[in-house]
Amino acid sequence: MIPQIHALDLSVIMARRTLIQDDWRLNYQVHDPFARLYIITDSEGGMRLRDQDIALTTGDMVLVQAGERFNHYPSVGMDHYWFHFTAHLRSGSSLFDHILAPNLYRPPDYNYVLSLAQKAPQLFASEAPAALLEVKGILQLLLSRFLNLPETKWDLEAIGHVERFRPALRYIDLHLNQDLPISLLARQMDLHPTYFANIFSKAFGIGPRDYVLRKRIERAQTLLFHTDQPIRDVGMQSGFPDPAYFSRIFMKQTGFSPSAYRR
């Protein structure tokens, strides 16, 4: 039993259906702060994930975890439903920091899975609160297929460690566009800054400053990918008020300039 999974916070960024009508390929590797889930409904294609080539055919479900590098090379005529989403535990940390699920799954009840996926794009496009809640429920049902697989590995020890940092993680998420010194983060947990930084580094494998930088870059990636906001505004909202510095640090962390990543 994983108590935090009961409070899993799923956020659906996009839900659509796409029919590939030309020779579209993602020939360079990308890694995004959001996860992707695909349901293949017609034709063939392929992906490269975890240094392996995966052939995709009708009836497949594919999960690309947040942060995973991948190439995508669908064939002309490939029809599929897809979701972009984030999933966070009660602590505020990403679910995908703590699990490793198979990328490919062929559901035995594919017709039922398809019937769920078919509802999502229209519901999502309506933007009605009840419809968006239904889309989240559909995604929960689809994602649970991967979480229930016996091959899925859970890092329960790490989940327990990060739970204690919930006040600091929540504060970071709510104030990414502001200055976040270690002393302020430590104050959220009533700890001395030095002690806080030490135990944070042991729990996450990186220090608080690097964690904040990673979250800022992830927010910028999400805004660049899913909105039309000017790059300067994206930087401001992500905690980078200097556009030149934002471009340099974004390039250093992702390998792309902000404008190239958006394309």
Summary of the structure (lengths in Angstrom):
residues: 263
radius of gyration: 19.2
end to end distance: 41.8
largest distance: 58.4
contacts: 788
relative contact order: 0.12
helix: 46%
strand: 22%
